[in-house]
Amino acid sequence: MPAASPPIVLAAAIYFAVVLAIGVWSARRTRTARDFFIAGQGLGVVVTGLATMSAAFSGFVFVGGPGLTYRLGLASLFIAISVGFTGALLCWTVGKRLRLLSEVREVFTVPDALLHRFGSRRTAGWGAVAVLVGTVGYLGAQFQALGILLESLFGTREALGAWSLPLMMAIGVAVVVFYSTAGGMVAGVWTDAFQGTLMVGAATAVFAYALHAGGGLSAMARSIAGSEAFGADFLDPMSGLPVLTAAGFFFVFAVGPLGQPHMLHKFYMLRDPLQLKWLPMILGVTQALCLLIWLGIGMAVPALVAEGRLAALADPDLAAPTFLLSFVPELLAGVVFAGILAAIMSTADSFVNIASAALVRDLPRALGWRVSDELTWGRLAVVAVAIGAALFAWAYGDLVALLGTFAFGTFGAALAPALAVGLNWKRVPAAAASASIVVGMGLNLVLEFLGRQTLFPSLPESPLPPGVPPTAASLAASFTVLFLVTVATRSCPPMDADIEAVLEA
């Protein structure tokens, strides 16, 4: 992979300076736990939409997407094709009622919403555990993507060898920890607004250069189909994947967003609930434009490798950095690198703050405790969560997209049924919500462990049929458990009038 030129490195350095400045500026405006966790609940609809989109995409799309396409072919797009309707589904089924809950109760987090909806500290506690488990995986994916980008920028892989990625990850973690502890969600959402605009413009421009470099989609398809390295299967909608795998990806990424706390958290920050009607359009348009970089680089790099204009990649996650450094003008490449760094940073900020809230607010309350100074302890928790996630990502050792898929599936399986169904069906009891969270989270962890572990040869492999993603099976099981327990429960405790009004709104 070619080394980054000085203009590209300068653009990245300028971005880091902007992020640090935002952190300093935000620290002066973060005085209470309300500011730290939900940005004072004072955001407009455009900033909220950009923040939600940015939290959803980041390194998963900009680095993981092209890398997954390089490995799997166009079947990787089954993860992304639901983007046209997930924004509306998210707003209509979950977002509206989460925001209304914060009007009638003090609600800062997803476990807060579970507590007030179901009146159960146990349900809220299990929700907080699910948030922590999923956050470690998802935040790890951001740090892994961040380390890969910094390696690309500074060319450290050849010089430092195996220590290159850990060192670059450590630098990225240090920057995230600084502005996350300083400004909390105030820093996060304004970084989101800055980088969301950058992401949309950069993705559109890079898509155009990808088409130019590859000679258009038709020419790229011919090159790929005629190569020994990829072949026609690369262009098949299934790309050789089992039907159950493709359908499982679609199911997880179509329904799973309903349980993603880093996205749901943004609804609490919206100043006026009436503006929710504009969010599906903002989310749908910005997400579709950002996905152009997934398709463009995902097609261009295999075509260029097939034509002999690029060397075959040893690491699929290098697809995006390699293309940017080789085929995109320096100025635009610098802007795109800055945009990707911005995407990763803002998502990482969202996650560390959500996880710190789970540690110092949600879990203690579920156990009947109360932390006296949530702001100070929340900042300390940020440091612990960031370090733990970085260590997990280093130990996981797989593609960014696969690590992100594991975390996305954990969130979806644990939280989507309890929130999407529980906020729309008054009959769902606390026992059903708790069982759904435990089964979804636990099953996903067990199946992932059985599919990857090599320490215990005597343990059985995954019991799933060949091709079924563990996350899809876990999400389906979670929904099934919620409905079965709800139907088996003959009566539920009376619901408070204000909560009932929110569910009927």
N, C-alpha and C positions, 0 to 999 in steps of 0.2 A: 504494500500500500504506500502511495507517495506521501511525503511529509507535507504538512500544512505550511503554506507560505506565510510570511510575516503579516500581510493584510488580514488573513483569516484568523491568525492568533490574536491580532489586535482587536478584531471585532468581538471575539470571545472575551477578551480581557475587559473591553468596554462594557459588555453585558454584565460581567461579574461586578464591575464597579457600580452599575446601575442597581443591581440587586442589593448590594450592600448599602447603597444610599437609601433604597426603599426600606430596608431593615431599620436604619437609624431614624428615618422619618416616621416610620410606624411605631417605633418604640415610644416616641413622645406622645402618641395618640392611643396608647394601650395602657389604660389605667385600672380597668376592672376585669373580672373574669368574663363578663359579657363581651367586652371588647376583644379579649384574647381568644375566645372560643367561637363567637359568631359575628365578629367585626362590628359590634354595636347595633346590629340589625338595621343598617341604614343604607343599603345598596339599592341602586336602580336596576331595572330589568336587563339592560344591556350588559352591565358589569356582571350581574348574576349569571346571565346566559354564557358569557365568555368564561367566567370562573368554572361553571359546571362543565362546559365543553373541555376546558383545559385540564380539569381534574380527571376527566374520563379518558383522555388520550395520552398526551405526554410521550415518554420514551417507549411505551408499549406500541404505539402506532409508528412513530418516526424512526425508531431503531428496530423494534421487534417485528413490525409488520413486514418490511422488505426482507428481513432475515428469514422469517417463517415462510414467505413465498419462495425464496431461493431454495429452501429445503423441501417444501411440500408441493410447490406449484400453485396454480390458481385456486386450489381447494382451500387455501388459507383465507380466501375472501368470504367463506361461510361465516367467519367471525364477524365480518363487517357489513354484510348485506342487509342486516336488520336496522341499520342506522336511520333509515327513512321514517320509521314509525316509533322507535324506542323513545324519542324525545317526548312525543305526545303521550305515549303510554305512561312514562315516568311522571309527567306533570298531572295527568288526569287521575291516575290510580293512587299515587302516593304523595306527590309534591304538594298538592292543594291542601290535603288534610294535615300534613306535617306543619305547613305554615300556619294554618288555622289553630292548631294545637298550641303553637307558641303565642297566639293571641290571648288564650284563656288560661294558660299555665306557664310557669317558667321552664321552658324547654330549650336546651342548648345542643343536645346530642340525640342520636337515634335511640340509645338505651333510655334516655329521658322520655321519649315518645312511647316506648314500650311500657315504661312504668306507669304513665298516666292513662294510657289506653286500657291496659289490662289490670291495673291496680295491684301489681305483683312485683315485689322486689326480686323474687327469684327469676322471673322472666327478664327483667331488666339486667340482672346480674349475668345471666347466660348470654344476653345480647352483648354486654360489655366484653365478655370473654371472646365471643366470635369476632368482635371488632379488633381486639388485640391480635388474635391469631391471623386473621386475614391481613391486617396492617403489616405485620412482619414480612409476609410474602410479597405484598404489593410494593411496599417501600423498598424492599430488597431489589425488586426489579428496576425501580428508578435508580438506585445507587449503582446497580450493575451497568445499566445503560449509560449513566453518567461517567463511570470509569472508562468504558469503551470509547466514548467520545473524547474524553481528555487524553487517552492514549493516542487517539488519532491526531489530535491537535498538536501534541508535543512530541510525538514519535518516540515514546519511551519503551515500547515493547521490545525492540531489538537490544536496546541498551541495558534494560533492567531485567529482562526475561520474566520469570514467574512472579517477580515482585512488582511488576509494572501495574497490573490491574489493581491489586490491593492498595498500592500507594495512591493511584489516581482516585480510587473510590474514597480513600481517607480524606483527600483534599476536598472532594465534592461534599462529603458528609460534614466537614468542618464549616463550609460556607452555609449549608442548609441549617445546621444547628445554630449558627450565629443569628441569621435573620428570623428563624422560627422562634427562638427563645426571646428575641428582642421584641418582635412585633406581632407574633401570633397570627391570627387570621386576618388582621388588618394588613400585615405585610403580604400574606398569601394572596388575598383577593386582588390587591393592586398589582402584584406581580402577575397574577392571572390576566388582568385586563391588558397589561403591557404585552405579555407574551401571547395571549390569545389572538390579538390582532397580527402579531408577527407570524404566528403559526399559519394563519389562513393565507396571508400573502406569500409566505415562503413556500408553502405546499403547492400553491397554484403555479408559481414561477418554476419550481423544480420539475413539476409535471411537464411543463412546456419544454424544458431542456431535456428531459428524459425522452420525450417523443422525438426531438431533434437528433439526439445522439443515436437513437436506435433506428431512425428512418421512418418512424410511425409505427402504430400498433401492428399493422399487417406485416411489415418487414420484420419486426421483432418476433412475431409469431412464426414466420417462416424460418428464421434463423434458429429459434429454439427447437422447432419441430424437426429440423434436419440435423440436429446435433446428437452425438452419441452420449454426451454428458447429461442431457435433459430429455430430449425426445418428445414425441407428440403427447405422451401422458401428462407432461407438465401443463399443457393447455386444456386438458380435460377438466370439466367442472369438478370432478372427483379426484383428479390427479392420482389415480390409483388407490385413493383412500376408501375404506369400507363405507358403505352408505350410512351405517350407524354412527361413524365418526363425524361425517359431515353434518348429519342431522343433529347430532349431539352438540357440536359447536354452535349451530344456529340456535338451538333451544337455549343453551346457556347464555349466549350473548344477546338474545332477544328478550328473555325474561329476567336474566340475572341482574340487569341494571336496577331493577326495583329493590334490590337489597344492598346497593353499593353506598356505604356511608359517606365516602368522600364526595359523592354527587348529591346525595340527599341532604347533606349538611348545608349545602348552599341555599336551600330553600328557606332556611331559618334567617338568612341574612337579608332577604328581600324586604325592602321598606314597605311596599304596598301590596297586599295579597291580590288586589284586583289586576295587577300587571302580569299575573301568571298566564293569562291567555296568550301573551306574546312569546312566552318561553319556547313552546314547541317549534315555532318557526325559526327562532334564533338558533336553537340547538341543532335542528335538522340541517339548516344551510351551512353553518360553520363546521359541523362534523363531516358533512359530505365533501366540502372543499378540502379539509385536512386529509381525508382518506385518499386524495389524489396522489399524495407522495407514496403511499403504500403501493398503489397500482403502478404508478410510473416507474419508480426505482425497482419494484418487484419484477417488472417485465424487462426493463432496460438492462439490468446487470446480467441476468442469464443470457440475454441476446448478445451482449458484448463479449461475454465469456465464450459463447458458442462461435462467434466470429473471430476469436483470437485477439480481440482488442483489449481484453482484460484477462489477467491470470485467474485461474479458478480460485475461489475463496476457501481458505482453510477454516474460517469461522464465518458462518452465514450472517451473524450479527454485524459483520463488517461491510455488508452490502451498501448501506446508506452512506457511511463515512467514505468508503472507497469511491463511490460515484461522485459525491460532492467534491472530493479532492482532485478528481481526474477529469470531469466533464462539465463542471459548472464554473462560470467566471468567478474570480477570486472574491469580488465584492459581494455577489449574491451568495457564494458559499459561506462567507463570513456571516452574513445575515442569517442564513439557514442554520448554521451551527449555533449561533446565538439564540435563534428561535427554538431549536431542539433543547438546548441547555435551559432556556426559560421554561419550556414545557415540563421538563423533568423537575426543575427546582420548585415550581409552583405546586405540582402534584405532591412532591415530597413534603412540602410545607403543610399541605392539607392533611396528609396522613399522620405526620408526627403530632400535629395538634389534636387530631381526632383520637389518636392512641393515648396521648397525655390526658385528655379529658376522661377516657375510659379508666385510666389508672388512678387519677386523683379525684374524680367526681363520681363516675358511674359505679365502679366496683365498691368503693367505700359506702356509698348510699345503699347499695344492694345488701351490704352486710350490716347496715344499721349504724354506720359511722359517718362522721362528717369532718372533712379536712378544713381546718380553720383558715388557711391562706391558700386558696386554690390557685391564684395567679403565680405565686412563687413556686409551689410544688409542681404546677403544670409546666413551668419552664425547666425544672430539674428533670421531670419525666421525659421531656423532649430529648434530652441528651441520652438517656438510657435506651429509649426506643430506637433512636437513630443508630446507635452502636450495635444493638442487638440485630437490627434488620440488615446492616451491612455484613455482619459476620455470617448470618444465615444465607445471604445471597452468594457469598464467597464459597460457602460449603456446598450449596445446591449445585452449582457448576453446570448449568444448562442454558439454553437460549433465553433471552430476555422475554420473548413472547410466551414461552412455556411456563416460566416462573410467574409471569403476570396472569396467565390463564388459570394456574393453580389458585392464586390469591383471589382472582375475580370469582372463580367457582366457589371458593370458601364463603365469601360474602354472600353470593347469590343463594347458595343452598341453605345457609344459616338464617338469613334475614328476609329474603324476598317473600316467602309465603306468609310469615307472621305480619309483615307490614302491608303487602299488597292485598291480602285477603282480610287480615284483621282490621284494617282501617276502612274496609268497605262492607263488612258483614258483622253486625253487632253480636251475632250468636257465638262467634269464636271465643272460647274461654282462655284464661291464662294458661291452663294446663296444656291445651293444644298448642299454643304459641311456644311454650317452653319445650315441649316434646319435639316440635318441628325444628327449633334452633339446635337442640342437642343432637338430634339424628342427622340433620344436614351437615353440621360442622364435623361431628365425630366420624360419620361415614366417609366424608371427603378426605379427612386426614388418614383414616385407616387404608382406604383404597390407594391413595397416593403413596403411602409408605410401602404397601405390599408390591406396588408396581415398580418401585425404585430401589428398595433396600437390597443389599448384597451381604450384609453382616450375618444374617441368620438363614443359611441355605435350607434349613428344615421347614421354614415357614412356607405356607402355600402362596402361590401367586394370586393375582387378583381374580376373584370369582366371577367377574363380569364376562359377558359374551365378547368375543374378539371384536375390537373396534369401538366399543362403547367407552366414551370418555368418563373417567371417574366423576368429574364435576357434573355431567349431565345426569348420571345415575343418582348422585347425591341430591341434586335439586328436585328430581322427580320423587325421590323417597321423602323428602321434606314436605312437599305439597301433599303427598298421600297421607302421611302421618297427621298433618294438621286437619285434613278433612275427616279422617277416621275418628280421631279423638273428639272433634267437634260434634260429629253425628252421634257418637256414643254418650256424650254429655247431655243429659236431659234438661238441666236447668243451669243458668249462670247467675252469679250475684248481680244485684241491680247496679246499673251504670249511673255515674254522676250526670246530672242534667247538662252541664256544659260540655262534657265529653260526648254525650249522645247527640247534642246539637251539631258538633263538629262532624260526626260520622254521617249525619243526615244532610249536611250542607251540599 
